[in-house]
Amino acid sequence: MYLLKNDFGRERDNVGRLEITGLKNNEDFKNVVNQIQVEFGGKLEVKMTDLVNRLLLEQEERMRQVDEIKY
């Protein structure tokens, strides 16, 4: 009976450690996902800004060409 009680206590401690480790890993996973979202969001913003600037420059160039054709 004493040995079973000791085994049960050790197993309960092991389960507690596993739960704590699982929670820590879950928090680490959330942090990694958040970092990826921030980095991806920043890169996407830069790409979109570049694209919009390029489109605006092309539009200005076309407007100049239209003005030249009119004259």
Secondary structure, DSSP 8 states (H G I E B T S, - for coil): -HHHHHHHHHHHHHHHHHHHHHHHHHHHHHHHHHHHHHHHHHHHHHHHHHHHHHHHHHHHHHHHHHHHHH-
